[in-house]
Amino acid sequence: MRAKFVGIVSVCLLTICCSGVRASSFGPSVADYGSIQEAIDKNPGLMVYVPAGDHEIDTAIQIRKDGSGLFGPGRIVQKNKDQHIIDIDGVKDVRLSDLTLTRAEGSQDTELAGINVERSEGVEIRGLRIIENRSPRGCIVVANCKEMRIDECTIRNYKTMTIDDRTNNPELSGYAFRSVDGTGIKVHHSQGIEIVGNRIIEDRYLPTKEVRDKYKLGDLTIKPEKPGRLMPQDVFDTGYTNNWHQGAAVQVSGPEDTDRILIRGNYYENAAQGMDIHADHVIIANNMVYHAMIGMKAMHGAKNVLIDGNQFVAADLWGLLLMPGSASHGDQPEAENETSKAPNIDGGTIVSNNLFSDFGYGGQNWNWADRQPEYPEQNVIAILFGQLEENPPLRTVLITGNLVYNSGAESEEDDIETRYNYALYLEEERQPAPVNIKVVNNHFEPGKKGVSNVDLE
């Protein structure tokens, strides 16, 4: 009986090995057509195999049929900086798997995405490598989509030099400045999105003094006649902002309708912000943020956010920031030319079991130390007042089981120092101040000014 079983297994293995050596065994192959686009168009609803080697394109690969997709070991090289690499629009159940996407020399700095997905449902992006797509728009951009998953992808070098233009609303800002900007994965106006097990790394444009000086980062390119409500007075007076490091490894926005988001088990390195969240019903768990200006923030009406079991290593400005942003608002009744809006309020959030270490030992501590800021800066966990007086206050937050580890206290060497002010800063005076904040069972090691600016039980 045993000999018969072994023989059957051997026959099965031989069949698998023999059938796997020909590309045709994978279904339609790009090798049988004049281009990747032709292979997709002539095989609607099927996965198309991209064999090993470079496949150059100069227009975006468009996927417009349900069930279509691309997979394989091939490398797709976009030669045109004015085109996405892959554009998916208005489809269901499309898949991309195992490919490498990049741009040719001369097109790596672009205004466009590596993968652009709009108005689609059930899209899966798995195991891709997206390299040197350096864009302020984002590397993977998802807009107006449902039930989508992005997992086990590597995104490397996604930032570029650009102008951060905030002139579209002169009442609030009205200025523009030179910046380094870019986002690894950007999701907006979407529901039911999973971002799991990805690596998002920047090792080209790092926030050093040399980079700032070389590209004149922070210099205003447009200055208004008077500052908007969100333009700091010192920026107006000096013509310079040190907030020139923009973007995030992952940004989820569209706070009025972006909902049901899972961000789990990702690794981010050298981001401006590890995670930038403006959405409802979000789980952020078991992520590693290594070297960032801000470990993560949630604002602009972020509600029911669970932040659990993450590691924030070497953040320089804030480890975690919660506050109402300018897009937060109360109930808005119907008015002339405007429909009524339900409240967009920050709150109902849990911050639990997170570990914060090496604060101030990232790449940009030099840019924030020894300032006299408008906002309380260089605090590990910051719970702040609203950006505008009319913003509803942040409310009902539970902070429990977190550890802030003071790396500067473990050595007597002169060059090792504590680089945060408070482990927890909780605004009490400036309005709209947060309400119903409960802080229990944490271990906070003191910063330069103490454990917290408020008494903790």
N, C-alpha and C positions, 0 to 999 in steps of 0.2 A: 504493500500500500504506500509506503514512504517513497520507494523508487518511482512509482507512477506519478506521485505529486510533484517531485523534483523535475521530472521530465516535462510536465505541463508548464511549470514556471519558466524553464529554459526556452521552450518554444515561444512563449509570450514575450520574453525579453528580446529574443532574436527578431521577432516581428516588429516590435517598437523601434529597435535600433535601425533596422533596415528601412522602415517607412519614414524615419526622421531625417534622412540625409538629403532629401530633395525638397527644394522650396515649395514645389507644387503641392506637397502634402499638407501645407499650412493653408491652402485655399488660394485665392487670387494673389498674385505677386506683382509688385511694382516692376520687377524685371521683365515682365511680359508686355509692358506698355511703354509709350513714349515719355510719360511723366507720371508723377504721383497723382496729380489731379485727374489725368485721364483714367488711371486705374480706379480711383474712387468713383468717378462719374459712370464708368461702365460696369460697376459692381455695386449698385445701390443696395443698402441694407446688409452688406457683408463687411467683415473685417479684412483689410488688405495688408499683406505682409510686405515689410520694408527690409530688404536684405542688407547685410553688412556692407559698409562703405559709405562714402559721402554722396549725398543727393542734393545738388544745388538747385535753388529755386530763386525766382525774382518777383513772384507775386504770391500772396498768401494762399495756402492750401485751404480751400473752402469745403466744409462738410455741411450739406443741406438735406440729407436724407436720413430718416430714422433708422437706427440700428447699424449705421455705418461706423467705420473707425480704422485706425492704423495701429500696427504693432510690429515689433521686430527689433533687431540689433542695429539697424541703420542709423546714420547721422544725417539729419536734415539741416542744410546750411542756407540761411536766408541772405541773399546778396544785396537786397534793397532795404535801406533803413526806413523807407516810407511805407512799408507793408508789415502787417503781422506775420508771424511764421505760420500759425494755424488759426483759422477763424471758423467758429462753430456758431450757428445761428438758427433758432427756430426749429429745433429737432428734439427727439427723444432717444434715450438709450444709446447714445454714442459712446465709444470707448477709445482711449488712447493708452498704449501700454509699451513700456520698455525702450522707447526711442530716446535718442539724444537730439536736442534742438539747440542750435547756436546760430550766430551771425558771423558773416565774413568780416575780415578787417575792413574798416571804413564804414561799416553799417552797425557796429556794436552799440554805439550811442544813438538812441532812437527815441521817438515820442510814442512808440507803439508797443503793444504787448508781444510776448512770446506766444501765448495761447490766449485768445479772446473768445469768451463764451457768453452768448446773450440769448435771452428768451428761450431757454432750453430746459429739459427735465430729464432726470435719470442719467446724466453724464458721469462717466467715471474716467479719471486721469490717474494712472497708476504706474509707478516705477520709472518715471521719466527723469532725464537729466537735462536741465535747461541752463545753459552756460553763456555768460557774456551777452545777455539781453538787458542792456542797461537803459532803463526808461523810468521817467517819473510816473508814467501811466500804471505800471505794474508788470510783473513777469507773467503770472497767471491772473487774468482778470475775469471775474464772474459777475454778471449783471442781470437782474430780473430772471433768476433761475430757481428751480425747485429740485429737491431730492438729489443732490449732487455730492460726489465723494472725490477728494484729492488725497492720495495716500502714497507714502514711500517714494516721494520724488526728491530729487536734489536740485536746488536752485543756488547757483553760485554767481556772484558779481552781477547784481541787479540795479545798482545805483548809478546815477549820472550827474553831471554838472548842469544846472538849469537855473531858471528864474522862478522864484516862488511869487506869483502874482496874486495879490489880495486886494486889487483895486475894484473888483466887481461890486463890492458893498462899501462905499466910502464912509457910511455912517459907523460901521464897525471897525474897518481897518484902513483901506484906501492907499496902501503902499505895496511895494514889491522889492525883493532883495535877491542877491545871488545865494544859491544854496546847493548842497548836494542832497539829492532826493531819489527815492526809489522804494518800491514795495515788492516783496517776494510774491505773496498771494493777496489779492485784493478782491473782496466780496462786497457787493452792495445791492440793496433792494432784492434780497433773495431769502428763501426759506428752506429749512431742512438740509443744511450744508454740513458735511463732515470734512475736517482737515486733520489727518491722522498720520503720524509717523514720518513726517517730512524733515529734511535738513535744508536750512536756508542760511547761507553763509556769504558774507562779504569780506573779501581780502584785497580788494583793489583800492577803493576810495575809503581810507580810514580817517577819523576825525582828529588829525594832528595839527599842530600849529603850522607846520610846513605846507600842508594841503590847504589850510585856510588862507594863508598868505599868498600862495601861488595862484589860487583861483579867486581871490578877493571875496571870499565867502562872508556873508553878512552885510556887505555894503549895499545900501539902498540904491535901487535903479529908478524908482519912482517915489517921490515924497509928496504927500498932500499939503495943502495950504494949512490945514490944522489936523491934529491927530484924531482918528476914529476912536470909538469907545474901547476897542480892544488893542489899540496901538500904545505901547508903553511910552511914557513921556521921555525916558532916556533915549529910546530909539529915535523918536522925533527930533530930539535935541542934537544927537551925535551923528545921525545918518548911518547908524550901524546897529545890527541886532546879532547877539550871539546865539540866537535860535536858528542857526543856518543848517543844522543837521535835521533833515526832514524824512518822512516816510516811516515804514515799519516792516518787520519781517512778515507779519500778518495783520491786515487791516480789514475789519468787518464794519460796514457803515450802512447808512440809510435807516436811521433810528425809528422812523415812523412805521416801517413795514418789514425790516429785516428781523427774522425770528427763527428760533430753534436751530442753534449753531453748536456744533461739537468740535472743540479744538483740543486734541489729546496726543501726548507722546511725541511732540515735535522738538527739534533742536535748532536754536537760533544763535548766530554768532555775529558780533559787530553790527547790530541793528541800531538805527536811531531809537526806535521803540520795538520791544519784542513783540507785543500785541497791542493793537489800538482798537478798542471795542466800542461801537455805538449801535447796540442791538439788544433785543429782548430774548430771554430764555436761552442763556448761553452757559455751556459747561466748558471750563478751561482747566484741564487736569494733566498732571504729570509731564509738563513741558519743562525744558531747560533753556533759560535765557542767559547767555554768556557774553558779557561786555555789551552794554547798551546805555544810551543816554537815559532812557526810561525803561524799566523792566516791563511794565504794562500799565495801561490806563483804561478806565471805562468812564464814559461821560456822554453828553448830548442826549440824555434820555435812555441810558443803559439800565435795564430793569431785569430782575431775577437772574443775576449772574452768579454762578457758582465757581469760585476760584480756589482750587483744592490741590494740594500735593505737588506744587511747582517748585522749581529751584530758580532763584534769581541771583546770579553771580556777577559781581562787578558792575552794578548800575552806578551812574554818576550823578543824576539829577533827582530822580525818585525811583525807588524800587517798585512801588505800587501807588498809583494815583487814582482816587475816586473823587469826582466832583460834577456838578451840573454844568453842562456847556451851553453855549449860546443858542443851540437848537432845542434846549429843554424849554417846555412851556406847560402852562395849565390848560384847562378847558378853554377852547377858542370857539365862541359862537359864530354863526354864519354872519358874514359882513358883505359889503358891496364887492363884487368880483372875487369873493373868496368863500369857499365852502367851510363848514364847521369842522373842527378837529378835536379828537379826543385828547386828553392830557398825554404829554410825553415827559414822564418824570423819572428821574434816577432813583433807584432804591431796590429794596427787597433782595439784597445781595449777601452772600456768605463768603468770607475770606478765611480759609481754614487750612491748617497743616502745611503751610508754605515755609520754605527755608530761604532766608536772605543772608548772603555772606559777601565778604570782600567789597562792601559798599565804598564807592569812591576810588576804586582801583581799576576802573575801566580806562578806555582810551581818551576820555574827554573830561576828566576831573579838572584839568587845568582851565577849562573854559567856564566853569561854574564856581570855583572856589573864590572866596573873598569878595563876593558881590554884595550889593545892597539891593536885593530884588523886590519887585512889587508883590510877587507870590512867595510864600515860604518855600525855600528850596533846600535841597540836599537833606531831606528827611526820608527815611526808608519807606515807611507807610504814611501816606498823606491823605487825609480826608478833609477836603477844602470846601470853601464857599463857592457860590455860583459865579460864572464869568460876568453875568449881567444882573443888575438888581432885581429884574423881573423874573429871573429864573426861579422855578420852584426849588426848595431845598432838597438836597440828598436826604433820603429818609430810610430808616429801618435796615441797618447793616449789622451783621454779626461778625466779629473778628475773634477767632478762637483757634488755639492750638498751633499758632505760628511761632517760629524761632527767628529772631534777629541776632546774628552772631557777629560780635565786634572783633573783626580780624586785627584791628589796630591795637587791641589790648593784649595780644598774645606774645608780644616781643618788646624788649626794652631797647631795641636798636633805634637810632635817631631817625631813620628814614621810614619807620613804621609808625603810623599815626592813625587816630580815629578820624574818619572823614565824613561822618554824618552828624547832624545836629541833634535830632531826636530819632529814636527808633519808631515812635508814633507821633505824628502831629495831627491833632484834631482841632479844627477851627471852632472857636466858641463865640467870637465877637463880630467879625465881619459878616455881613448879611448878603445873601441868604445862607445862614449857617446850617450845617447838617443837624438833623434831629433823630432821636431814637437810635443812637449808636451804642451797641453793647460790645464791650471788650472784656473777654474772660479767658483764663487758662492759657495765656501766652507766656513765652519766655523772651523778654526784650532786654538785651544788654544795652547799657547807657551809651549815648553819643556824647559829643562835646558839651551839649547843654543839658543832658540828662536822658532819662528813659522816655519821657513824654512831656509835652507842654501842658498837659492837664493831669490832675490827680487820677490815678487808676486804683480801683479797689484791689 
